[in-house]
Amino acid sequence: MIKPFANDHQSMQIGELVIENQKDKIIIYGDIDLHFDVSGHKQAQQLHELTGKILQAFENSAGYINNEPESKAKNDQSDENIDNPFM
């Protein structure tokens, strides 16, 4: 089991679901079929444990990394006026 947000080199797999650990994010991709059998139960337990650890990491954090998208309204605009080269 990975320790969420602890490093950039851990990964794990549950079924065909791949979970990659990074310091600033957790990447989850793939798919998983949870069958109503012993194997499905074990995979569901693993998912539950993993999501619990991820939530605990958020709750134990003093503050989140600010990854909110910047406004693009002025992000690509300069306050400087330039001459139009096509005129």
HTML snippet that shows the backbone in 3Dmol.js (N, CA, C, O; Angstrom):
<script src="https://3Dmol.org/build/3Dmol-min.js"></script>
<div id="view" style="width:600px;height:400px;position:relative"></div>
<script>
const pdb = `
ATOM      1  N   MET A   1       0.852  -1.174   0.000  1.00  0.00           N
ATOM      2  CA  MET A   1       0.000   0.000   0.000  1.00  0.00           C
ATOM      3  C   MET A   1       0.899   1.238   0.000  1.00  0.00           C
ATOM      4  O   MET A   1       1.886   1.300   0.733  1.00  0.00           O
ATOM      5  N   ILE A   2       0.549   2.209  -0.819  1.00  0.00           N
ATOM      6  CA  ILE A   2       1.339   3.437  -0.906  1.00  0.00           C
ATOM      7  C   ILE A   2       1.034   4.364   0.269  1.00  0.00           C
ATOM      8  O   ILE A   2      -0.009   4.250   0.912  1.00  0.00           O
ATOM      9  N   LYS A   3       1.952   5.272   0.532  1.00  0.00           N
ATOM     10  CA  LYS A   3       1.728   6.345   1.499  1.00  0.00           C
ATOM     11  C   LYS A   3       1.438   7.598   0.671  1.00  0.00           C
ATOM     12  O   LYS A   3       2.361   8.179   0.101  1.00  0.00           O
ATOM     13  N   PRO A   4       0.174   8.025   0.594  1.00  0.00           N
ATOM     14  CA  PRO A   4      -0.217   9.109  -0.318  1.00  0.00           C
ATOM     15  C   PRO A   4       0.586  10.401  -0.131  1.00  0.00           C
ATOM     16  O   PRO A   4       0.836  10.837   0.993  1.00  0.00           O
ATOM     17  N   PHE A   5       0.974  10.988  -1.235  1.00  0.00           N
ATOM     18  CA  PHE A   5       1.671  12.267  -1.327  1.00  0.00           C
ATOM     19  C   PHE A   5       3.049  12.245  -0.665  1.00  0.00           C
ATOM     20  O   PHE A   5       3.588  13.307  -0.353  1.00  0.00           O
ATOM     21  N   ALA A   6       3.624  11.081  -0.445  1.00  0.00           N
ATOM     22  CA  ALA A   6       4.894  10.985   0.272  1.00  0.00           C
ATOM     23  C   ALA A   6       6.111  11.042  -0.651  1.00  0.00           C
ATOM     24  O   ALA A   6       7.177  11.491  -0.230  1.00  0.00           O
ATOM     25  N   ASN A   7       5.972  10.599  -1.895  1.00  0.00           N
ATOM     26  CA  ASN A   7       7.128  10.542  -2.789  1.00  0.00           C
ATOM     27  C   ASN A   7       6.657  10.455  -4.232  1.00  0.00           C
ATOM     28  O   ASN A   7       5.457  10.410  -4.507  1.00  0.00           O
ATOM     29  N   ASP A   8       7.602  10.433  -5.135  1.00  0.00           N
ATOM     30  CA  ASP A   8       7.292  10.396  -6.565  1.00  0.00           C
ATOM     31  C   ASP A   8       7.640   9.060  -7.213  1.00  0.00           C
ATOM     32  O   ASP A   8       7.818   8.997  -8.429  1.00  0.00           O
ATOM     33  N   HIS A   9       7.738   7.998  -6.427  1.00  0.00           N
ATOM     34  CA  HIS A   9       8.176   6.745  -7.040  1.00  0.00           C
ATOM     35  C   HIS A   9       7.339   5.526  -6.678  1.00  0.00           C
ATOM     36  O   HIS A   9       7.643   4.431  -7.151  1.00  0.00           O
ATOM     37  N   GLN A  10       6.308   5.665  -5.868  1.00  0.00           N
ATOM     38  CA  GLN A  10       5.494   4.502  -5.531  1.00  0.00           C
ATOM     39  C   GLN A  10       4.323   4.366  -6.497  1.00  0.00           C
ATOM     40  O   GLN A  10       3.790   5.354  -7.002  1.00  0.00           O
ATOM     41  N   SER A  11       3.945   3.129  -6.735  1.00  0.00           N
ATOM     42  CA  SER A  11       2.717   2.858  -7.478  1.00  0.00           C
ATOM     43  C   SER A  11       2.178   1.518  -6.997  1.00  0.00           C
ATOM     44  O   SER A  11       2.891   0.715  -6.395  1.00  0.00           O
ATOM     45  N   MET A  12       0.922   1.307  -7.278  1.00  0.00           N
ATOM     46  CA  MET A  12       0.305   0.028  -6.928  1.00  0.00           C
ATOM     47  C   MET A  12      -0.793  -0.256  -7.941  1.00  0.00           C
ATOM     48  O   MET A  12      -1.166   0.608  -8.735  1.00  0.00           O
ATOM     49  N   GLN A  13      -1.296  -1.463  -7.901  1.00  0.00           N
ATOM     50  CA  GLN A  13      -2.333  -1.871  -8.839  1.00  0.00           C
ATOM     51  C   GLN A  13      -3.383  -2.685  -8.099  1.00  0.00           C
ATOM     52  O   GLN A  13      -3.064  -3.563  -7.298  1.00  0.00           O
ATOM     53  N   ILE A  14      -4.632  -2.376  -8.384  1.00  0.00           N
ATOM     54  CA  ILE A  14      -5.764  -3.149  -7.878  1.00  0.00           C
ATOM     55  C   ILE A  14      -6.572  -3.539  -9.115  1.00  0.00           C
ATOM     56  O   ILE A  14      -7.156  -2.679  -9.775  1.00  0.00           O
ATOM     57  N   GLY A  15      -6.604  -4.807  -9.419  1.00  0.00           N
ATOM     58  CA  GLY A  15      -7.212  -5.226 -10.687  1.00  0.00           C
ATOM     59  C   GLY A  15      -6.412  -4.593 -11.817  1.00  0.00           C
ATOM     60  O   GLY A  15      -5.187  -4.712 -11.852  1.00  0.00           O
ATOM     61  N   GLU A  16      -7.088  -3.929 -12.734  1.00  0.00           N
ATOM     62  CA  GLU A  16      -6.409  -3.207 -13.818  1.00  0.00           C
ATOM     63  C   GLU A  16      -6.331  -1.712 -13.509  1.00  0.00           C
ATOM     64  O   GLU A  16      -5.993  -0.914 -14.383  1.00  0.00           O
ATOM     65  N   LEU A  17      -6.639  -1.337 -12.285  1.00  0.00           N
ATOM     66  CA  LEU A  17      -6.583   0.050 -11.837  1.00  0.00           C
ATOM     67  C   LEU A  17      -5.177   0.333 -11.326  1.00  0.00           C
ATOM     68  O   LEU A  17      -4.694  -0.348 -10.421  1.00  0.00           O
ATOM     69  N   VAL A  18      -4.521   1.334 -11.900  1.00  0.00           N
ATOM     70  CA  VAL A  18      -3.161   1.692 -11.519  1.00  0.00           C
ATOM     71  C   VAL A  18      -3.215   2.987 -10.721  1.00  0.00           C
ATOM     72  O   VAL A  18      -3.877   3.945 -11.119  1.00  0.00           O
ATOM     73  N   ILE A  19      -2.517   3.008  -9.601  1.00  0.00           N
ATOM     74  CA  ILE A  19      -2.455   4.181  -8.737  1.00  0.00           C
ATOM     75  C   ILE A  19      -0.998   4.598  -8.633  1.00  0.00           C
ATOM     76  O   ILE A  19      -0.159   3.830  -8.162  1.00  0.00           O
ATOM     77  N   GLU A  20      -0.693   5.827  -9.077  1.00  0.00           N
ATOM     78  CA  GLU A  20       0.670   6.344  -9.020  1.00  0.00           C
ATOM     79  C   GLU A  20       0.736   7.444  -7.980  1.00  0.00           C
ATOM     80  O   GLU A  20      -0.117   8.331  -7.948  1.00  0.00           O
ATOM     81  N   ASN A  21       1.731   7.388  -7.144  1.00  0.00           N
ATOM     82  CA  ASN A  21       1.919   8.341  -6.064  1.00  0.00           C
ATOM     83  C   ASN A  21       2.868   9.446  -6.501  1.00  0.00           C
ATOM     84  O   ASN A  21       3.905   9.178  -7.107  1.00  0.00           O
ATOM     85  N   GLN A  22       2.514  10.679  -6.196  1.00  0.00           N
ATOM     86  CA  GLN A  22       3.410  11.809  -6.377  1.00  0.00           C
ATOM     87  C   GLN A  22       3.256  12.728  -5.177  1.00  0.00           C
ATOM     88  O   GLN A  22       2.293  12.604  -4.420  1.00  0.00           O
ATOM     89  N   LYS A  23       4.187  13.642  -4.998  1.00  0.00           N
ATOM     90  CA  LYS A  23       4.143  14.519  -3.840  1.00  0.00           C
ATOM     91  C   LYS A  23       2.979  15.502  -3.899  1.00  0.00           C
ATOM     92  O   LYS A  23       2.486  15.938  -2.859  1.00  0.00           O
ATOM     93  N   ASP A  24       2.534  15.855  -5.109  1.00  0.00           N
ATOM     94  CA  ASP A  24       1.475  16.854  -5.233  1.00  0.00           C
ATOM     95  C   ASP A  24       0.156  16.296  -5.767  1.00  0.00           C
ATOM     96  O   ASP A  24      -0.831  17.024  -5.867  1.00  0.00           O
ATOM     97  N   LYS A  25       0.137  15.001  -6.111  1.00  0.00           N
ATOM     98  CA  LYS A  25      -1.101  14.417  -6.628  1.00  0.00           C
ATOM     99  C   LYS A  25      -1.029  12.898  -6.619  1.00  0.00           C
ATOM    100  O   LYS A  25       0.045  12.302  -6.534  1.00  0.00           O
ATOM    101  N   ILE A  26      -2.199  12.295  -6.711  1.00  0.00           N
ATOM    102  CA  ILE A  26      -2.326  10.853  -6.884  1.00  0.00           C
ATOM    103  C   ILE A  26      -2.969  10.654  -8.251  1.00  0.00           C
ATOM    104  O   ILE A  26      -4.008  11.249  -8.539  1.00  0.00           O
ATOM    105  N   ILE A  27      -2.368   9.830  -9.088  1.00  0.00           N
ATOM    106  CA  ILE A  27      -2.891   9.573 -10.430  1.00  0.00           C
ATOM    107  C   ILE A  27      -3.510   8.183 -10.430  1.00  0.00           C
ATOM    108  O   ILE A  27      -2.860   7.203 -10.064  1.00  0.00           O
ATOM    109  N   ILE A  28      -4.778   8.103 -10.847  1.00  0.00           N
ATOM    110  CA  ILE A  28      -5.483   6.821 -10.888  1.00  0.00           C
ATOM    111  C   ILE A  28      -6.027   6.640 -12.305  1.00  0.00           C
ATOM    112  O   ILE A  28      -6.750   7.494 -12.816  1.00  0.00           O
ATOM    113  N   TYR A  29      -5.673   5.528 -12.925  1.00  0.00           N
ATOM    114  CA  TYR A  29      -6.196   5.249 -14.262  1.00  0.00           C
ATOM    115  C   TYR A  29      -6.381   3.752 -14.453  1.00  0.00           C
ATOM    116  O   TYR A  29      -5.845   2.940 -13.699  1.00  0.00           O
ATOM    117  N   GLY A  30      -7.137   3.413 -15.457  1.00  0.00           N
ATOM    118  CA  GLY A  30      -7.439   2.012 -15.728  1.00  0.00           C
ATOM    119  C   GLY A  30      -8.870   1.702 -15.347  1.00  0.00           C
ATOM    120  O   GLY A  30      -9.697   2.604 -15.220  1.00  0.00           O
ATOM    121  N   ASP A  31      -9.157   0.433 -15.167  1.00  0.00           N
ATOM    122  CA  ASP A  31     -10.506   0.053 -14.761  1.00  0.00           C
ATOM    123  C   ASP A  31     -10.450  -1.149 -13.827  1.00  0.00           C
ATOM    124  O   ASP A  31      -9.433  -1.831 -13.708  1.00  0.00           O
ATOM    125  N   ILE A  32     -11.547  -1.372 -13.190  1.00  0.00           N
ATOM    126  CA  ILE A  32     -11.620  -2.495 -12.258  1.00  0.00           C
ATOM    127  C   ILE A  32     -13.045  -3.043 -12.302  1.00  0.00           C
ATOM    128  O   ILE A  32     -14.014  -2.285 -12.330  1.00  0.00           O
ATOM    129  N   ASP A  33     -13.153  -4.343 -12.306  1.00  0.00           N
ATOM    130  CA  ASP A  33     -14.444  -5.024 -12.211  1.00  0.00           C
ATOM    131  C   ASP A  33     -14.515  -5.649 -10.828  1.00  0.00           C
ATOM    132  O   ASP A  33     -13.754  -6.564 -10.512  1.00  0.00           O
ATOM    133  N   LEU A  34     -15.433  -5.154 -10.003  1.00  0.00           N
ATOM    134  CA  LEU A  34     -15.612  -5.711  -8.670  1.00  0.00           C
ATOM    135  C   LEU A  34     -16.710  -6.765  -8.732  1.00  0.00           C
ATOM    136  O   LEU A  34     -17.897  -6.442  -8.693  1.00  0.00           O
ATOM    137  N   HIS A  35     -16.306  -8.014  -8.828  1.00  0.00           N
ATOM    138  CA  HIS A  35     -17.267  -9.115  -8.873  1.00  0.00           C
ATOM    139  C   HIS A  35     -17.746  -9.414  -7.456  1.00  0.00           C
ATOM    140  O   HIS A  35     -17.021  -9.195  -6.485  1.00  0.00           O
ATOM    141  N   PHE A  36     -18.947  -9.906  -7.350  1.00  0.00           N
ATOM    142  CA  PHE A  36     -19.529 -10.227  -6.053  1.00  0.00           C
ATOM    143  C   PHE A  36     -19.032 -11.598  -5.612  1.00  0.00           C
ATOM    144  O   PHE A  36     -19.779 -12.574  -5.551  1.00  0.00           O
ATOM    145  N   ASP A  37     -17.719 -11.627  -5.305  1.00  0.00           N
ATOM    146  CA  ASP A  37     -17.072 -12.857  -4.854  1.00  0.00           C
ATOM    147  C   ASP A  37     -15.918 -12.484  -3.928  1.00  0.00           C
ATOM    148  O   ASP A  37     -15.753 -11.313  -3.587  1.00  0.00           O
ATOM    149  N   VAL A  38     -15.129 -13.455  -3.525  1.00  0.00           N
ATOM    150  CA  VAL A  38     -14.034 -13.225  -2.586  1.00  0.00           C
ATOM    151  C   VAL A  38     -13.011 -12.243  -3.160  1.00  0.00           C
ATOM    152  O   VAL A  38     -12.535 -11.355  -2.452  1.00  0.00           O
ATOM    153  N   SER A  39     -12.675 -12.403  -4.438  1.00  0.00           N
ATOM    154  CA  SER A  39     -11.708 -11.523  -5.081  1.00  0.00           C
ATOM    155  C   SER A  39     -12.216 -10.082  -5.121  1.00  0.00           C
ATOM    156  O   SER A  39     -11.470  -9.150  -4.822  1.00  0.00           O
ATOM    157  N   GLY A  40     -13.471  -9.905  -5.486  1.00  0.00           N
ATOM    158  CA  GLY A  40     -14.075  -8.568  -5.522  1.00  0.00           C
ATOM    159  C   GLY A  40     -14.084  -7.926  -4.149  1.00  0.00           C
ATOM    160  O   GLY A  40     -13.829  -6.730  -4.002  1.00  0.00           O
ATOM    161  N   HIS A  41     -14.384  -8.745  -3.138  1.00  0.00           N
ATOM    162  CA  HIS A  41     -14.380  -8.241  -1.765  1.00  0.00           C
ATOM    163  C   HIS A  41     -12.989  -7.757  -1.364  1.00  0.00           C
ATOM    164  O   HIS A  41     -12.856  -6.698  -0.751  1.00  0.00           O
ATOM    165  N   LYS A  42     -11.962  -8.518  -1.703  1.00  0.00           N
ATOM    166  CA  LYS A  42     -10.587  -8.136  -1.381  1.00  0.00           C
ATOM    167  C   LYS A  42     -10.211  -6.834  -2.096  1.00  0.00           C
ATOM    168  O   LYS A  42      -9.600  -5.953  -1.491  1.00  0.00           O
ATOM    169  N   GLN A  43     -10.570  -6.709  -3.369  1.00  0.00           N
ATOM    170  CA  GLN A  43     -10.262  -5.493  -4.121  1.00  0.00           C
ATOM    171  C   GLN A  43     -11.011  -4.290  -3.549  1.00  0.00           C
ATOM    172  O   GLN A  43     -10.453  -3.196  -3.474  1.00  0.00           O
ATOM    173  N   ALA A  44     -12.259  -4.481  -3.148  1.00  0.00           N
ATOM    174  CA  ALA A  44     -13.031  -3.399  -2.540  1.00  0.00           C
ATOM    175  C   ALA A  44     -12.389  -2.951  -1.227  1.00  0.00           C
ATOM    176  O   ALA A  44     -12.359  -1.759  -0.919  1.00  0.00           O
ATOM    177  N   GLN A  45     -11.875  -3.914  -0.452  1.00  0.00           N
ATOM    178  CA  GLN A  45     -11.186  -3.568   0.791  1.00  0.00           C
ATOM    179  C   GLN A  45      -9.924  -2.748   0.510  1.00  0.00           C
ATOM    180  O   GLN A  45      -9.628  -1.791   1.224  1.00  0.00           O
ATOM    181  N   GLN A  46      -9.188  -3.129  -0.527  1.00  0.00           N
ATOM    182  CA  GLN A  46      -7.981  -2.387  -0.892  1.00  0.00           C
ATOM    183  C   GLN A  46      -8.328  -0.958  -1.314  1.00  0.00           C
ATOM    184  O   GLN A  46      -7.647  -0.010  -0.920  1.00  0.00           O
ATOM    185  N   LEU A  47      -9.373  -0.805  -2.105  1.00  0.00           N
ATOM    186  CA  LEU A  47      -9.805   0.532  -2.521  1.00  0.00           C
ATOM    187  C   LEU A  47     -10.225   1.368  -1.314  1.00  0.00           C
ATOM    188  O   LEU A  47      -9.898   2.551  -1.221  1.00  0.00           O
ATOM    189  N   HIS A  48     -10.947   0.746  -0.402  1.00  0.00           N
ATOM    190  CA  HIS A  48     -11.406   1.429   0.794  1.00  0.00           C
ATOM    191  C   HIS A  48     -10.215   1.886   1.647  1.00  0.00           C
ATOM    192  O   HIS A  48     -10.197   3.016   2.135  1.00  0.00           O
ATOM    193  N   GLU A  49      -9.237   1.019   1.822  1.00  0.00           N
ATOM    194  CA  GLU A  49      -8.045   1.359   2.600  1.00  0.00           C
ATOM    195  C   GLU A  49      -7.274   2.494   1.931  1.00  0.00           C
ATOM    196  O   GLU A  49      -6.828   3.425   2.602  1.00  0.00           O
ATOM    197  N   LEU A  50      -7.118   2.416   0.608  1.00  0.00           N
ATOM    198  CA  LEU A  50      -6.391   3.452  -0.126  1.00  0.00           C
ATOM    199  C   LEU A  50      -7.092   4.800  -0.020  1.00  0.00           C
ATOM    200  O   LEU A  50      -6.450   5.804   0.286  1.00  0.00           O
ATOM    201  N   THR A  51      -8.397   4.838  -0.266  1.00  0.00           N
ATOM    202  CA  THR A  51      -9.106   6.119  -0.200  1.00  0.00           C
ATOM    203  C   THR A  51      -9.114   6.665   1.228  1.00  0.00           C
ATOM    204  O   THR A  51      -9.087   7.880   1.425  1.00  0.00           O
ATOM    205  N   GLY A  52      -9.149   5.789   2.210  1.00  0.00           N
ATOM    206  CA  GLY A  52      -9.050   6.224   3.598  1.00  0.00           C
ATOM    207  C   GLY A  52      -7.715   6.902   3.878  1.00  0.00           C
ATOM    208  O   GLY A  52      -7.663   7.932   4.550  1.00  0.00           O
ATOM    209  N   LYS A  53      -6.633   6.320   3.359  1.00  0.00           N
ATOM    210  CA  LYS A  53      -5.301   6.901   3.540  1.00  0.00           C
ATOM    211  C   LYS A  53      -5.176   8.241   2.818  1.00  0.00           C
ATOM    212  O   LYS A  53      -4.555   9.173   3.330  1.00  0.00           O
ATOM    213  N   ILE A  54      -5.771   8.332   1.626  1.00  0.00           N
ATOM    214  CA  ILE A  54      -5.735   9.598   0.875  1.00  0.00           C
ATOM    215  C   ILE A  54      -6.487  10.681   1.647  1.00  0.00           C
ATOM    216  O   ILE A  54      -5.990  11.797   1.796  1.00  0.00           O
ATOM    217  N   LEU A  55      -7.680  10.354   2.135  1.00  0.00           N
ATOM    218  CA  LEU A  55      -8.451  11.322   2.913  1.00  0.00           C
ATOM    219  C   LEU A  55      -7.724  11.722   4.189  1.00  0.00           C
ATOM    220  O   LEU A  55      -7.753  12.889   4.579  1.00  0.00           O
ATOM    221  N   GLN A  56      -7.076  10.771   4.837  1.00  0.00           N
ATOM    222  CA  GLN A  56      -6.328  11.064   6.062  1.00  0.00           C
ATOM    223  C   GLN A  56      -5.177  12.021   5.767  1.00  0.00           C
ATOM    224  O   GLN A  56      -4.890  12.908   6.572  1.00  0.00           O
ATOM    225  N   ALA A  57      -4.515  11.853   4.626  1.00  0.00           N
ATOM    226  CA  ALA A  57      -3.425  12.755   4.244  1.00  0.00           C
ATOM    227  C   ALA A  57      -3.947  14.176   4.082  1.00  0.00           C
ATOM    228  O   ALA A  57      -3.290  15.129   4.501  1.00  0.00           O
ATOM    229  N   PHE A  58      -5.135  14.328   3.471  1.00  0.00           N
ATOM    230  CA  PHE A  58      -5.739  15.651   3.345  1.00  0.00           C
ATOM    231  C   PHE A  58      -6.065  16.228   4.722  1.00  0.00           C
ATOM    232  O   PHE A  58      -5.796  17.401   4.981  1.00  0.00           O
ATOM    233  N   GLU A  59      -6.634  15.422   5.591  1.00  0.00           N
ATOM    234  CA  GLU A  59      -7.047  15.896   6.907  1.00  0.00           C
ATOM    235  C   GLU A  59      -5.855  16.244   7.791  1.00  0.00           C
ATOM    236  O   GLU A  59      -5.958  17.125   8.644  1.00  0.00           O
ATOM    237  N   ASN A  60      -4.732  15.569   7.601  1.00  0.00           N
ATOM    238  CA  ASN A  60      -3.540  15.830   8.405  1.00  0.00           C
ATOM    239  C   ASN A  60      -2.710  16.993   7.878  1.00  0.00           C
ATOM    240  O   ASN A  60      -1.771  17.432   8.541  1.00  0.00           O
ATOM    241  N   SER A  61      -3.043  17.496   6.700  1.00  0.00           N
ATOM    242  CA  SER A  61      -2.269  18.563   6.084  1.00  0.00           C
ATOM    243  C   SER A  61      -2.632  19.911   6.695  1.00  0.00           C
ATOM    244  O   SER A  61      -3.804  20.203   6.933  1.00  0.00           O
ATOM    245  N   ALA A  62      -1.619  20.722   6.945  1.00  0.00           N
ATOM    246  CA  ALA A  62      -1.849  22.072   7.474  1.00  0.00           C
ATOM    247  C   ALA A  62      -2.473  22.965   6.409  1.00  0.00           C
ATOM    248  O   ALA A  62      -3.166  23.927   6.741  1.00  0.00           O
ATOM    249  N   GLY A  63      -2.247  22.671   5.179  1.00  0.00           N
ATOM    250  CA  GLY A  63      -2.797  23.453   4.074  1.00  0.00           C
ATOM    251  C   GLY A  63      -2.547  22.746   2.774  1.00  0.00           C
ATOM    252  O   GLY A  63      -1.566  22.016   2.630  1.00  0.00           O
ATOM    253  N   TYR A  64      -3.419  22.957   1.837  1.00  0.00           N
ATOM    254  CA  TYR A  64      -3.280  22.321   0.528  1.00  0.00           C
ATOM    255  C   TYR A  64      -2.370  23.154  -0.353  1.00  0.00           C
ATOM    256  O   TYR A  64      -2.200  24.353  -0.136  1.00  0.00           O
ATOM    257  N   ILE A  65      -1.796  22.516  -1.333  1.00  0.00           N
ATOM    258  CA  ILE A  65      -1.030  23.226  -2.349  1.00  0.00           C
ATOM    259  C   ILE A  65      -2.041  23.966  -3.216  1.00  0.00           C
ATOM    260  O   ILE A  65      -3.046  23.388  -3.629  1.00  0.00           O
ATOM    261  N   ASN A  66      -1.783  25.215  -3.488  1.00  0.00           N
ATOM    262  CA  ASN A  66      -2.725  26.006  -4.282  1.00  0.00           C
ATOM    263  C   ASN A  66      -2.539  25.690  -5.763  1.00  0.00           C
ATOM    264  O   ASN A  66      -1.642  26.226  -6.414  1.00  0.00           O
ATOM    265  N   ASN A  67      -3.385  24.825  -6.278  1.00  0.00           N
ATOM    266  CA  ASN A  67      -3.332  24.435  -7.686  1.00  0.00           C
ATOM    267  C   ASN A  67      -4.542  24.937  -8.457  1.00  0.00           C
ATOM    268  O   ASN A  67      -4.889  24.386  -9.502  1.00  0.00           O
ATOM    269  N   GLU A  68      -5.185  25.982  -7.944  1.00  0.00           N
ATOM    270  CA  GLU A  68      -6.356  26.490  -8.637  1.00  0.00           C
ATOM    271  C   GLU A  68      -5.916  27.124  -9.948  1.00  0.00           C
ATOM    272  O   GLU A  68      -4.916  27.840  -9.994  1.00  0.00           O
ATOM    273  N   PRO A  69      -6.669  26.858 -11.016  1.00  0.00           N
ATOM    274  CA  PRO A  69      -6.280  27.409 -12.319  1.00  0.00           C
ATOM    275  C   PRO A  69      -6.299  28.931 -12.303  1.00  0.00           C
ATOM    276  O   PRO A  69      -7.200  29.551 -11.738  1.00  0.00           O
ATOM    277  N   GLU A  70      -5.295  29.516 -12.929  1.00  0.00           N
ATOM    278  CA  GLU A  70      -5.234  30.968 -13.027  1.00  0.00           C
ATOM    279  C   GLU A  70      -6.249  31.453 -14.043  1.00  0.00           C
ATOM    280  O   GLU A  70      -6.560  30.761 -15.012  1.00  0.00           O
ATOM    281  N   SER A  71      -6.750  32.628 -13.811  1.00  0.00           N
ATOM    282  CA  SER A  71      -7.656  33.236 -14.773  1.00  0.00           C
ATOM    283  C   SER A  71      -6.869  33.558 -16.035  1.00  0.00           C
ATOM    284  O   SER A  71      -5.780  34.129 -15.964  1.00  0.00           O
ATOM    285  N   LYS A  72      -7.407  33.199 -17.167  1.00  0.00           N
ATOM    286  CA  LYS A  72      -6.724  33.476 -18.428  1.00  0.00           C
ATOM    287  C   LYS A  72      -7.199  34.788 -19.035  1.00  0.00           C
ATOM    288  O   LYS A  72      -6.787  35.141 -20.141  1.00  0.00           O
ATOM    289  N   ALA A  73      -8.055  35.512 -18.331  1.00  0.00           N
ATOM    290  CA  ALA A  73      -8.577  36.765 -18.858  1.00  0.00           C
ATOM    291  C   ALA A  73      -7.453  37.724 -19.222  1.00  0.00           C
ATOM    292  O   ALA A  73      -7.523  38.382 -20.260  1.00  0.00           O
ATOM    293  N   LYS A  74      -6.422  37.817 -18.395  1.00  0.00           N
ATOM    294  CA  LYS A  74      -5.310  38.713 -18.692  1.00  0.00           C
ATOM    295  C   LYS A  74      -3.983  37.967 -18.704  1.00  0.00           C
ATOM    296  O   LYS A  74      -2.933  38.578 -18.904  1.00  0.00           O
ATOM    297  N   ASN A  75      -4.018  36.678 -18.496  1.00  0.00           N
ATOM    298  CA  ASN A  75      -2.791  35.900 -18.382  1.00  0.00           C
ATOM    299  C   ASN A  75      -1.927  35.969 -19.640  1.00  0.00           C
ATOM    300  O   ASN A  75      -0.700  36.003 -19.549  1.00  0.00           O
ATOM    301  N   ASP A  76      -2.555  35.989 -20.798  1.00  0.00           N
ATOM    302  CA  ASP A  76      -1.789  36.004 -22.041  1.00  0.00           C
ATOM    303  C   ASP A  76      -1.796  37.374 -22.709  1.00  0.00           C
ATOM    304  O   ASP A  76      -1.421  37.497 -23.875  1.00  0.00           O
ATOM    305  N   GLN A  77      -2.216  38.393 -21.987  1.00  0.00           N
ATOM    306  CA  GLN A  77      -2.261  39.735 -22.542  1.00  0.00           C
ATOM    307  C   GLN A  77      -1.238  40.619 -21.848  1.00  0.00           C
ATOM    308  O   GLN A  77      -1.060  40.561 -20.632  1.00  0.00           O
ATOM    309  N   SER A  78      -0.589  41.417 -22.633  1.00  0.00           N
ATOM    310  CA  SER A  78       0.372  42.365 -22.092  1.00  0.00           C
ATOM    311  C   SER A  78      -0.336  43.696 -21.885  1.00  0.00           C
ATOM    312  O   SER A  78      -1.265  44.027 -22.621  1.00  0.00           O
ATOM    313  N   ASP A  79       0.095  44.454 -20.895  1.00  0.00           N
ATOM    314  CA  ASP A  79      -0.468  45.783 -20.666  1.00  0.00           C
ATOM    315  C   ASP A  79       0.158  46.817 -21.597  1.00  0.00           C
ATOM    316  O   ASP A  79      -0.212  47.991 -21.581  1.00  0.00           O
ATOM    317  N   GLU A  80       1.093  46.371 -22.393  1.00  0.00           N
ATOM    318  CA  GLU A  80       1.822  47.266 -23.286  1.00  0.00           C
ATOM    319  C   GLU A  80       1.164  47.266 -24.666  1.00  0.00           C
ATOM    320  O   GLU A  80       0.816  46.209 -25.194  1.00  0.00           O
ATOM    321  N   ASN A  81       0.995  48.461 -25.250  1.00  0.00           N
ATOM    322  CA  ASN A  81       0.453  48.578 -26.611  1.00  0.00           C
ATOM    323  C   ASN A  81       1.603  48.440 -27.598  1.00  0.00           C
ATOM    324  O   ASN A  81       2.670  49.025 -27.408  1.00  0.00           O
ATOM    325  N   ILE A  82       1.381  47.668 -28.644  1.00  0.00           N
ATOM    326  CA  ILE A  82       2.410  47.507 -29.673  1.00  0.00           C
ATOM    327  C   ILE A  82       1.806  47.845 -31.025  1.00  0.00           C
ATOM    328  O   ILE A  82       0.591  47.769 -31.205  1.00  0.00           O
ATOM    329  N   ASP A  83       2.652  48.215 -31.971  1.00  0.00           N
ATOM    330  CA  ASP A  83       2.201  48.527 -33.314  1.00  0.00           C
ATOM    331  C   ASP A  83       1.803  47.247 -34.036  1.00  0.00           C
ATOM    332  O   ASP A  83       2.436  46.206 -33.864  1.00  0.00           O
ATOM    333  N   ASN A  84       0.757  47.330 -34.837  1.00  0.00           N
ATOM    334  CA  ASN A  84       0.313  46.194 -35.628  1.00  0.00           C
ATOM    335  C   ASN A  84       1.280  46.007 -36.791  1.00  0.00           C
ATOM    336  O   ASN A  84       1.404  46.907 -37.621  1.00  0.00           O
ATOM    337  N   PRO A  85       1.970  44.869 -36.881  1.00  0.00           N
ATOM    338  CA  PRO A  85       2.952  44.673 -37.953  1.00  0.00           C
ATOM    339  C   PRO A  85       2.321  44.449 -39.323  1.00  0.00           C
ATOM    340  O   PRO A  85       3.041  44.435 -40.322  1.00  0.00           O
ATOM    341  N   PHE A  86       1.015  44.276 -39.405  1.00  0.00           N
ATOM    342  CA  PHE A  86       0.358  43.996 -40.674  1.00  0.00           C
ATOM    343  C   PHE A  86      -0.230  45.252 -41.309  1.00  0.00           C
ATOM    344  O   PHE A  86      -0.867  45.170 -42.359  1.00  0.00           O
ATOM    345  N   MET A  87      -0.031  46.380 -40.705  1.00  0.00           N
ATOM    346  CA  MET A  87      -0.584  47.626 -41.262  1.00  0.00           C
ATOM    347  C   MET A  87       0.520  48.497 -41.764  1.00  0.00           C
ATOM    348  O   MET A  87       0.263  49.589 -42.270  1.00  0.00           O
TER     349      MET A  87
END
`;
const viewer = $3Dmol.createViewer("view");
viewer.addModel(pdb, "pdb");
viewer.setStyle({}, {cartoon: {color: "spectrum"}});
viewer.zoomTo();
viewer.render();
</script>
